[in-house]
Amino acid sequence: MQNLPTSWSTPVGALTATGIGGVAMAVAALAVTADPAGRFLIGLAALGLLVVTALGLRQRPRLAIRDGNRGIVLQRLGGRLDVDRTELRRVRIVRYPRLGRRVPMLEIDVRPPGADDDRLLVFGRWDLGTDPTNVFDALNARGLVPPDPHRTPDR
């Protein structure tokens, strides 16, 4: 258990690639002078890549385990969210169909103190930088996966 990671986020290399791609597309948009519509579309794509890069850098680490396995920490656009282990309602892997195959996603249900309903948080490989089942296993090894009577033996 000592060598399991305690935080996960989008890999810096992926964010670097999107940032470089955004800058390259912005330069291309400036270079295209004969086609205003093409210039606009290339500029829009460049803006999208740069926004994805900025959001990925802003939300680091995306998910982390608090010291002493007391809960988890989520980095969101609005800031940091500390979730105590008592607020974790369900942690599970759900496989969604995507591009002809089933892709694992980590779903975490959280109920903040005083709230009537759970808040669903969904993390994929892009968010975590690894297979979500690895993160589930690390959370489970640290006792942060509450018992779920509906869990299948698969996960």
SVG drawing of the C-alpha trace seen along z (x, -y; Angstrom):
<svg xmlns="http://www.w3.org/2000/svg" viewBox="-33 -38 39 49">
<polyline fill="none" stroke="black" stroke-width="0.4" points="0.0,0.0 2.9,-2.3 3.8,-2.6 0.3,-3.4 -0.1,-6.9 -2.1,-9.4 -2.9,-12.1 -4.0,-12.0 -4.3,-14.7 -4.0,-15.2 -0.4,-14.4 1.7,-17.5 2.9,-16.1 -0.7,-16.0 -1.3,-19.6 2.0,-20.7 0.9,-19.1 -2.5,-20.8 -0.8,-24.1 1.7,-23.8 -1.1,-22.8 -3.2,-25.8 -0.3,-28.2 0.5,-26.6 -3.1,-26.9 -3.2,-30.5 -0.2,-31.3 -1.9,-29.4 -5.0,-31.5 -2.9,-34.7 -1.2,-33.4 -4.4,-32.6 -5.4,-35.9 -7.3,-34.9 -10.0,-32.9 -11.8,-34.8 -14.1,-31.8 -11.1,-29.4 -9.2,-32.0 -12.2,-32.2 -12.5,-28.4 -8.8,-27.8 -8.8,-30.6 -11.7,-29.0 -10.0,-25.7 -6.8,-27.4 -8.9,-29.1 -10.5,-25.7 -7.1,-24.0 -5.7,-26.9 -8.8,-26.8 -8.4,-23.0 -4.8,-23.6 -5.5,-26.3 -8.3,-24.3 -6.1,-21.3 -3.3,-23.3 -5.7,-25.0 -7.1,-21.8 -4.0,-20.1 -4.1,-17.6 -7.6,-16.7 -8.1,-14.1 -5.9,-13.4 -6.2,-11.4 -6.0,-13.5 -3.3,-12.9 -4.1,-9.9 -6.7,-8.6 -9.3,-10.9 -10.9,-11.6 -10.3,-13.0 -9.5,-16.4 -10.9,-17.6 -9.6,-20.5 -12.3,-22.1 -12.7,-25.3 -14.3,-27.0 -11.5,-25.9 -10.6,-23.1 -13.2,-20.8 -12.3,-18.7 -14.4,-15.6 -14.3,-13.8 -14.6,-10.0 -18.0,-10.2 -19.3,-12.3 -18.4,-9.6 -21.6,-7.7 -20.5,-5.6 -17.3,-5.1 -17.5,-2.8 -16.3,-2.1 -18.9,-2.4 -18.1,-1.3 -19.6,-3.6 -19.8,-2.8 -17.5,-5.1 -16.3,-4.7 -17.3,-1.0 -15.8,0.0 -16.6,-0.2 -14.5,-2.8 -14.2,-2.8 -15.1,-6.0 -14.7,-6.6 -18.0,-7.7 -17.9,-9.2 -21.2,-10.2 -20.6,-12.8 -23.1,-14.2 -21.8,-17.4 -23.0,-18.1 -26.5,-19.5 -27.3,-18.5 -30.4,-16.5 -29.0,-15.0 -25.7,-13.4 -23.4,-15.2 -22.1,-12.9 -18.5,-13.4 -17.3,-11.5 -13.6,-11.1 -12.1,-9.6 -8.6,-8.8 -8.0,-12.4 -8.8,-13.8 -6.8,-11.2 -3.9,-10.6 -4.3,-6.8 -6.9,-4.1 -9.8,-4.9 -9.7,-1.3 -6.2,-2.0 -7.5,-5.0 -10.5,-2.9 -8.0,-0.2 -5.9,-2.8 -9.0,-4.4 -10.2,-0.9 -6.8,0.1 -7.0,-3.0 -10.5,-2.3 -12.1,-5.2 -14.7,-3.0 -17.8,-2.7 -19.6,0.7 -22.0,0.8 -24.7,3.5 -25.3,3.2 -21.7,3.6 -21.1,6.5 -18.1,8.8 -16.4,7.2 -16.0,3.8"/>
</svg>
